Amino acid sequence: MIRYYSYPADAEASLSAHFKVGEFVTYSDYGGNYPEQVPIDSDLIDILEKIFARFGCDCAVISSGYRTPACDIAVGGSGGGYHTLGMAADVQFIKDGQPLHSRLIACCAQDIGVKGIGYRCGGAEYWTHLDSRTSGTWFGDETDYSCGYSDFYAYTGTTKAEVYGDATDSAWQPSGSGNVQVTVDCNLCNGSTGRAVYVLQALLLSHGYGAGGVDGIFGSGTEAAVRDFQYQNALEVDGVAGKQTFGKLCGGEFY
């Protein structure tokens, strides 16, 4: 079911355990000139939550969600399609501080019955297009926009064991808790590297603050994004990401 939300009034409204309205209105699409009304399909959220739970993700980053027709054209689309209906998201799932390859997400999505899947969204190995279309099937590879595939396992050489491991059926269900627990035992600053920086950059991107890449390296771009986020959220503006900054980014519990 598609519901309409007001933006920015509903930006922090929860759609599910791990997704909020504001994540589907991205800076990369609009450059700050956001629409006032945002449609989002609850079936799309269900898809994202099932994949999130299947892999036990830390977080998910949406690079493109709802697009107005004008926005869709501006970013190279046709001005129509499932993004303009609030039924599509280009997404990266992150587990243990590392992005999950698109082949895993595509295979998982195929198994839960998703009909619109864009493997390697935009040609990027760790991004996947997912949409909640109910008729027809589009399985594509966005490195060359070829389509018509019937089985992503065969196409990508992925095994069931890579996707499922020893998972049980209960792993398919959303956890029911919106809190994310992450251990933050130091302040991340310019020069920091590693998984914690990767998660920081992904969270910044999900809030619309480009960090100059999601690469696990805290450079000048990440510092500028942290400072912008801190300023906009009434935090001390020091360019250092510690407990307060992480807590505000995710709304979870940080230790």
C-alpha positions in Angstrom: 0.0 0.0 0.0 1.3 3.4 -0.9 1.1 6.1 1.7 1.9 9.8 1.3 4.1 11.6 3.8 4.9 15.3 4.2 8.5 16.4 3.9 10.3 17.5 6.0 7.7 17.2 8.7 7.7 13.4 8.5 11.4 13.0 7.8 12.1 11.3 11.1 8.9 9.2 11.1 9.6 5.4 11.3 8.4 3.3 8.4 9.6 0.1 10.1 12.3 -1.1 12.5 15.2 0.1 10.4 13.9 2.7 7.9 12.6 6.3 8.2 10.8 8.5 5.7 13.7 10.8 5.3 16.0 8.0 3.9 13.8 7.9 0.8 14.4 11.5 -0.1 18.1 11.7 -0.7 20.4 14.7 -1.3 22.0 12.9 -4.2 18.6 13.1 -6.0 17.5 16.6 -5.0 20.5 18.6 -4.0 18.4 20.1 -1.1 15.4 21.1 -3.2 13.2 18.4 -1.7 9.5 17.6 -2.6 6.8 18.4 -0.1 4.9 15.1 -0.6 6.6 11.7 -0.6 4.8 8.4 -1.6 6.3 5.2 -0.1 5.0 1.7 -0.7 4.8 -0.4 2.4 5.5 -3.5 0.3 8.9 -2.0 -0.6 9.7 -1.5 3.1 8.7 -5.1 3.8 11.2 -6.2 1.1 14.0 -4.2 2.6 13.3 -5.4 6.1 13.3 -9.1 5.0 16.7 -8.7 3.4 18.0 -6.7 6.3 17.0 -9.5 8.7 18.2 -12.3 6.4 21.8 -11.1 6.6 21.7 -9.5 10.1 22.8 -6.1 8.8 24.3 -3.2 10.7 22.4 -0.7 8.5 21.3 0.0 5.0 22.0 3.0 2.9 19.6 4.3 0.3 21.2 6.4 -2.5 17.9 7.0 -4.4 14.3 6.4 -3.3 11.3 8.5 -4.3 11.9 10.8 -7.3 9.5 13.3 -8.7 9.2 13.0 -12.5 11.5 16.1 -12.9 14.0 14.7 -10.5 14.0 11.3 -12.4 14.8 13.0 -15.7 17.5 15.1 -14.0 19.3 12.0 -12.8 19.0 10.3 -16.2 15.7 8.5 -15.9 12.7 8.6 -18.1 10.5 10.7 -15.8 8.4 7.6 -15.0 8.9 4.2 -13.5 8.8 2.8 -10.1 11.0 5.4 -8.4 8.4 8.1 -9.3 5.7 5.9 -7.7 7.5 5.5 -4.4 8.0 1.8 -5.2 11.7 1.6 -5.7 15.0 2.1 -3.8 18.6 1.8 -4.8 20.2 0.4 -1.7 23.4 -0.9 -0.1 23.2 -3.3 2.9 26.1 -3.3 5.4 27.1 -6.1 7.7 30.0 -6.1 10.2 31.1 -2.8 8.7 31.4 -4.1 5.2 29.0 -3.8 2.2 27.3 -6.9 1.0 27.9 -7.7 -2.7 24.9 -7.0 -4.9 24.9 -10.7 -6.1 23.9 -11.8 -2.6 21.1 -9.2 -2.4 19.8 -10.0 -5.9 19.7 -13.7 -5.1 17.9 -13.1 -1.7 15.4 -10.8 -3.3 14.7 -13.3 -6.1 13.9 -16.0 -3.4 11.5 -13.8 -1.5 9.6 -13.1 -4.7 10.7 -9.6 -5.6 9.8 -8.9 -9.3 12.0 -5.8 -9.9 15.7 -6.3 -9.3 18.6 -4.4 -10.7 21.9 -6.2 -10.0 24.9 -3.9 -9.6 22.8 -0.7 -9.6 24.4 2.0 -11.6 27.3 -0.3 -12.4 28.4 -0.4 -8.7 29.2 -3.8 -7.2 27.6 -3.2 -3.8 24.4 -1.4 -4.8 21.1 -3.0 -5.8 17.9 -1.6 -7.3 14.8 -3.1 -5.7 11.2 -2.3 -6.5 7.8 -3.6 -5.4 6.1 -4.0 -8.8 3.3 -6.6 -8.7 3.1 -7.5 -12.4 5.8 -8.6 -14.8 9.4 -9.3 -13.9 12.5 -7.3 -14.5 15.8 -8.9 -13.6 18.6 -6.7 -14.9 22.3 -6.1 -14.7 22.9 -2.4 -14.5 26.5 -2.5 -15.6 25.2 -2.7 -19.1 21.4 -2.6 -18.5 21.0 -6.0 -20.0 17.9 -7.8 -18.7 15.8 -10.9 -19.1 17.7 -13.1 -16.6 15.7 -15.8 -14.9 18.0 -16.9 -12.1 20.6 -14.6 -10.4 22.2 -17.7 -8.8 23.2 -19.1 -12.2 24.0 -15.7 -13.6 26.3 -14.6 -10.8 27.7 -18.0 -9.8 26.3 -17.6 -6.3 25.5 -20.6 -4.1 22.6 -21.0 -1.7 25.1 -21.5 1.1 26.5 -18.0 0.5 23.1 -16.5 0.9 21.7 -18.7 3.7 24.4 -20.3 5.6 22.8 -22.2 8.5 19.9 -19.7 8.8 16.5 -20.7 10.1 13.2 -19.4 9.0 13.0 -17.1 12.0 15.9 -15.1 10.5 13.5 -13.8 7.8 11.5 -11.8 10.3 12.3 -8.2 11.2 13.6 -7.9 14.8 10.9 -5.5 15.9 13.4 -3.2 17.4 14.5 0.0 15.8 17.6 0.3 18.1 21.0 -0.4 16.7 23.8 -1.3 19.1 27.3 -0.4 18.1 30.4 -0.3 20.2 32.2 3.0 19.9 35.3 2.9 22.0 37.1 5.8 20.5 36.5 9.1 18.7 36.8 8.9 14.9 38.6 11.8 13.4 40.6 12.8 10.3 43.1 10.0 9.7 41.0 7.2 11.3 40.4 4.1 9.2 38.6 0.8 9.5 35.1 -0.6 9.8 33.8 2.0 12.2 34.6 4.7 9.7 32.8 2.7 6.9 29.7 2.6 9.1 30.0 6.3 9.9 30.3 7.2 6.2 27.3 5.0 5.3 25.2 6.6 8.1 26.1 10.1 6.9 25.2 9.2 3.4 21.8 7.8 4.5 21.1 11.3 6.1 22.1 13.1 2.9 25.6 14.1 3.9 28.1 13.1 1.3 31.4 12.0 2.9 33.4 11.9 -0.3 32.9 8.1 -0.6 32.2 5.1 1.6 35.7 3.7 1.8 36.6 3.3 5.5 39.0 6.3 5.3 38.2 9.4 7.4 39.5 12.2 5.2 38.6 15.8 4.6 35.3 14.9 2.9 34.2 12.8 5.9 35.3 15.5 8.3 33.3 18.2 6.4 30.2 15.9 6.4 30.5 15.3 10.1 30.8 19.0 10.8 27.7 19.7 8.7 25.8 17.0 10.4 26.8 18.3 13.9 25.9 21.8 13.0 22.4 20.8 11.7 21.7 18.7 14.8 22.8 21.1 17.5 25.9 19.1 18.4 29.4 20.4 19.2 30.9 21.1 15.8 34.4 19.6 16.1 34.5 17.2 13.1 35.0 14.3 15.5 32.5 11.4 15.5 32.0 10.0 19.0 29.1 8.7 21.0 26.9 11.7 20.6 27.3 12.0 16.9 26.8 8.3 16.3 23.8 8.3 18.6 22.2 11.2 16.6 23.0 9.6 13.3 21.3 6.3 14.1 19.0 6.9 17.0 20.3 3.8 18.6 22.4 2.9 21.7 26.1 3.5 21.6 28.6 2.3 24.2 
